Amino acid sequence: MKTFFLLTTITLSLLIIFLILIQGRGAGLGSAWGGGGEFYQTRRGIEKLTFVLTIIFVFLFFIISVLNLIIGR
């Protein structure tokens, strides 16, 4: 069971790093590959999906880490 939690934690951490890196700072994915981004827009489409997935994966990472700490004793 400890191995499962460890592998899940590693996988979630890599997914979180990937999702954070593809989010452009304040400008969204459009400017990450040469788009304008001169004005603020709400998140739509893939930008909103990556934002929501990041939040979900961080929450799961926290839960799995706490379970690993409790069960791993």
N, CA and C atoms as an extended XYZ file, in Angstrom:
219
Properties=species:S:1:pos:R:3:atomname:S:1:resname:S:1:resid:I:1 pbc="F F F"
N         0.824       -1.185        0.000 N   MET     1
C         0.000        0.000        0.000 CA  MET     1
C         0.874        1.257        0.000 C   MET     1
N         1.981        1.189        0.738 N   LYS     2
C         2.889        2.329        0.778 CA  LYS     2
C         3.479        2.620       -0.594 C   LYS     2
N         3.752        1.573       -1.360 N   THR     3
C         4.289        1.760       -2.706 CA  THR     3
C         3.268        2.441       -3.604 C   THR     3
N         2.009        2.070       -3.467 N   PHE     4
C         0.946        2.709       -4.248 CA  PHE     4
C         0.881        4.202       -3.954 C   PHE     4
N         0.907        4.566       -2.664 N   PHE     5
C         0.859        5.977       -2.297 CA  PHE     5
C         2.080        6.727       -2.800 C   PHE     5
N         3.234        6.095       -2.734 N   LEU     6
C         4.461        6.732       -3.198 CA  LEU     6
C         4.415        6.985       -4.706 C   LEU     6
N         4.007        5.985       -5.467 N   LEU     7
C         3.922        6.151       -6.921 CA  LEU     7
C         2.845        7.174       -7.312 C   LEU     7
N         1.737        7.175       -6.592 N   THR     8
C         0.684        8.151       -6.859 CA  THR     8
C         1.166        9.567       -6.555 C   THR     8
N         1.899        9.729       -5.469 N   THR     9
C         2.441       11.042       -5.114 CA  THR     9
C         3.426       11.535       -6.172 C   THR     9
N         4.287       10.685       -6.643 N   ILE    10
C         5.257       11.059       -7.671 CA  ILE    10
C         4.541       11.440       -8.967 C   ILE    10
N         3.565       10.640       -9.366 N   THR    11
C         2.819       10.921      -10.593 CA  THR    11
C         2.068       12.243      -10.490 C   THR    11
N         1.397       12.466       -9.376 N   LEU    12
C         0.666       13.717       -9.199 CA  LEU    12
C         1.605       14.915       -9.176 C   LEU    12
N         2.759       14.776       -8.549 N   SER    13
C         3.698       15.894       -8.507 CA  SER    13
C         4.210       16.248       -9.899 C   SER    13
N         4.479       15.248      -10.716 N   LEU    14
C         4.926       15.523      -12.085 CA  LEU    14
C         3.818       16.178      -12.918 C   LEU    14
N         2.591       15.718      -12.733 N   LEU    15
C         1.463       16.339      -13.443 CA  LEU    15
C         1.249       17.779      -13.000 C   LEU    15
N         1.391       18.047      -11.715 N   ILE    16
C         1.236       19.409      -11.211 CA  ILE    16
C         2.322       20.315      -11.776 C   ILE    16
N         3.553       19.844      -11.795 N   ILE    17
C         4.654       20.638      -12.361 CA  ILE    17
C         4.384       20.945      -13.815 C   ILE    17
N         3.965       19.939      -14.585 N   PHE    18
C         3.671       20.141      -16.006 CA  PHE    18
C         2.556       21.169      -16.203 C   PHE    18
N         1.468       21.030      -15.446 N   LEU    19
C         0.340       21.946      -15.601 CA  LEU    19
C         0.705       23.376      -15.211 C   LEU    19
N         1.524       23.535      -14.191 N   ILE    20
C         1.941       24.877      -13.782 CA  ILE    20
C         2.844       25.499      -14.837 C   ILE    20
N         3.711       24.707      -15.412 N   LEU    21
C         4.639       25.247      -16.409 CA  LEU    21
C         3.942       25.676      -17.700 C   LEU    21
N         2.856       24.997      -18.085 N   ILE    22
C         2.202       25.394      -19.328 CA  ILE    22
C         1.253       26.570      -19.149 C   ILE    22
N         1.020       26.971      -17.906 N   GLN    23
C         0.189       28.147      -17.675 CA  GLN    23
C         1.070       29.386      -17.783 C   GLN    23
N         0.752       30.256      -18.740 N   GLY    24
C         1.503       31.493      -18.882 CA  GLY    24
C         1.201       32.424      -17.731 C   GLY    24
N         2.200       33.136      -17.269 N   ARG    25
C         2.026       34.017      -16.108 CA  ARG    25
C         1.192       35.231      -16.481 C   ARG    25
N        -0.066       35.241      -16.073 N   GLY    26
C        -0.940       36.379      -16.260 CA  GLY    26
C        -1.423       36.596      -17.677 C   GLY    26
N        -0.926       35.851      -18.632 N   ALA    27
C        -1.294       36.098      -20.012 CA  ALA    27
C        -1.988       34.916      -20.663 C   ALA    27
N        -1.945       33.761      -20.068 N   GLY    28
C        -2.612       32.598      -20.621 CA  GLY    28
C        -1.772       31.880      -21.651 C   GLY    28
N        -2.348       30.844      -22.211 N   LEU    29
C        -1.615       30.027      -23.171 CA  LEU    29
C        -1.403       30.725      -24.507 C   LEU    29
N        -2.233       31.692      -24.828 N   GLY    30
C        -2.096       32.386      -26.107 CA  GLY    30
C        -0.746       33.057      -26.279 C   GLY    30
N        -0.253       33.703      -25.239 N   SER    31
C         1.027       34.396      -25.350 CA  SER    31
C         2.214       33.460      -25.133 C   SER    31
N         1.964       32.272      -24.617 N   ALA    32
C         3.062       31.339      -24.378 CA  ALA    32
C         3.719       30.910      -25.690 C   ALA    32
N         2.955       30.926      -26.773 N   TRP    33
C         3.496       30.553      -28.080 CA  TRP    33
C         3.442       31.699      -29.070 C   TRP    33
N         3.665       32.912      -28.587 N   GLY    34
C         3.808       34.049      -29.493 CA  GLY    34
C         2.562       34.884      -29.695 C   GLY    34
N         1.509       34.642      -28.967 N   GLY    35
C         0.295       35.442      -29.109 CA  GLY    35
C         0.427       36.781      -28.429 C   GLY    35
N        -0.539       37.655      -28.660 N   GLY    36
C        -0.490       39.012      -28.130 CA  GLY    36
C        -0.603       39.069      -26.627 C   GLY    36
N        -1.809       38.977      -26.099 N   GLY    37
C        -2.007       39.005      -24.663 CA  GLY    37
C        -1.855       40.387      -24.067 C   GLY    37
N        -2.245       41.450      -24.802 N   GLU    38
C        -2.083       42.808      -24.299 CA  GLU    38
C        -3.138       43.193      -23.274 C   GLU    38
N        -4.219       42.452      -23.191 N   PHE    39
C        -5.283       42.792      -22.253 CA  PHE    39
C        -5.727       41.540      -21.501 C   PHE    39
N        -6.354       41.785      -20.368 N   TYR    40
C        -6.777       40.685      -19.498 CA  TYR    40
C        -8.056       40.048      -20.029 C   TYR    40
N        -8.089       38.732      -20.012 N   GLN    41
C        -9.281       37.989      -20.401 CA  GLN    41
C        -9.571       36.942      -19.334 C   GLN    41
N       -10.803       36.522      -19.274 N   THR    42
C       -11.117       35.417      -18.379 CA  THR    42
C       -10.615       34.123      -18.995 C   THR    42
N       -10.401       33.140      -18.144 N   ARG    43
C        -9.926       31.849      -18.644 CA  ARG    43
C       -11.062       31.141      -19.375 C   ARG    43
N       -10.723       30.621      -20.537 N   ARG    44
C       -11.694       29.865      -21.321 CA  ARG    44
C       -11.014       28.656      -21.921 C   ARG    44
N       -11.822       27.681      -22.229 N   GLY    45
C       -11.335       26.506      -22.949 CA  GLY    45
C       -10.228       25.779      -22.220 C   GLY    45
N        -9.102       25.599      -22.923 N   ILE    46
C        -7.985       24.811      -22.406 CA  ILE    46
C        -7.326       25.495      -21.216 C   ILE    46
N        -7.328       26.835      -21.180 N   GLU    47
C        -6.748       27.546      -20.042 CA  GLU    47
C        -7.529       27.270      -18.766 C   GLU    47
N        -8.832       27.281      -18.870 N   LYS    48
C        -9.673       26.994      -17.705 CA  LYS    48
C        -9.506       25.543      -17.275 C   LYS    48
N        -9.427       24.641      -18.253 N   LEU    49
C        -9.250       23.224      -17.950 CA  LEU    49
C        -7.936       22.980      -17.213 C   LEU    49
N        -6.834       23.571      -17.685 N   THR    50
C        -5.552       23.377      -17.010 CA  THR    50
C        -5.567       23.976      -15.603 C   THR    50
N        -6.244       25.098      -15.435 N   PHE    51
C        -6.352       25.726      -14.114 CA  PHE    51
C        -7.126       24.837      -13.148 C   PHE    51
N        -8.264       24.317      -13.596 N   VAL    52
C        -9.091       23.463      -12.741 CA  VAL    52
C        -8.376       22.141      -12.447 C   VAL    52
N        -7.726       21.559      -13.455 N   LEU    53
C        -6.975       20.313      -13.233 CA  LEU    53
C        -5.841       20.516      -12.243 C   LEU    53
N        -5.184       21.661      -12.298 N   THR    54
C        -4.111       21.955      -11.350 CA  THR    54
C        -4.647       21.979       -9.929 C   THR    54
N        -5.773       22.630       -9.730 N   ILE    55
C        -6.374       22.693       -8.396 CA  ILE    55
C        -6.770       21.299       -7.913 C   ILE    55
N        -7.370       20.510       -8.783 N   ILE    56
C        -7.798       19.153       -8.414 CA  ILE    56
C        -6.594       18.283       -8.059 C   ILE    56
N        -5.530       18.341       -8.879 N   PHE    57
C        -4.350       17.516       -8.629 CA  PHE    57
C        -3.622       17.939       -7.354 C   PHE    57
N        -3.593       19.243       -7.060 N   VAL    58
C        -2.973       19.701       -5.814 CA  VAL    58
C        -3.768       19.192       -4.616 C   VAL    58
N        -5.087       19.227       -4.708 N   PHE    59
C        -5.934       18.701       -3.632 CA  PHE    59
C        -5.701       17.201       -3.445 C   PHE    59
N        -5.675       16.442       -4.538 N   LEU    60
C        -5.420       15.002       -4.453 CA  LEU    60
C        -4.022       14.709       -3.901 C   LEU    60
N        -3.058       15.504       -4.316 N   PHE    61
C        -1.688       15.355       -3.815 CA  PHE    61
C        -1.657       15.521       -2.297 C   PHE    61
N        -2.360       16.532       -1.806 N   PHE    62
C        -2.413       16.774       -0.364 CA  PHE    62
C        -3.058       15.593        0.365 C   PHE    62
N        -4.190       15.127       -0.151 N   ILE    63
C        -4.906       14.011        0.488 CA  ILE    63
C        -4.049       12.746        0.490 C   ILE    63
N        -3.444       12.415       -0.638 N   ILE    64
C        -2.609       11.213       -0.734 CA  ILE    64
C        -1.402       11.326        0.189 C   ILE    64
N        -0.812       12.522        0.281 N   SER    65
C         0.343       12.711        1.157 CA  SER    65
C        -0.033       12.517        2.620 C   SER    65
N        -1.181       13.036        3.034 N   VAL    66
C        -1.631       12.850        4.411 CA  VAL    66
C        -1.939       11.388        4.677 C   VAL    66
N        -2.599       10.720        3.748 N   LEU    67
C        -2.880        9.289        3.915 CA  LEU    67
C        -1.591        8.481        4.000 C   LEU    67
N        -0.612        8.846        3.203 N   ASN    68
C         0.675        8.165        3.236 CA  ASN    68
C         1.343        8.359        4.594 C   ASN    68
N         1.213        9.539        5.150 N   LEU    69
C         1.801        9.821        6.449 CA  LEU    69
C         1.096        9.018        7.549 C   LEU    69
N        -0.219        8.941        7.475 N   ILE    70
C        -0.995        8.242        8.509 CA  ILE    70
C        -0.830        6.725        8.393 C   ILE    70
N        -0.979        6.189        7.188 N   ILE    71
C        -0.934        4.741        6.988 CA  ILE    71
C         0.506        4.215        7.002 C   ILE    71
N         1.450        5.039        6.607 N   GLY    72
C         2.838        4.605        6.486 CA  GLY    72
C         3.531        4.338        7.803 C   GLY    72
N         2.908        4.630        8.911 N   ARG    73
C         3.547        4.430       10.209 CA  ARG    73
C         3.647        2.998       10.597 C   ARG    73
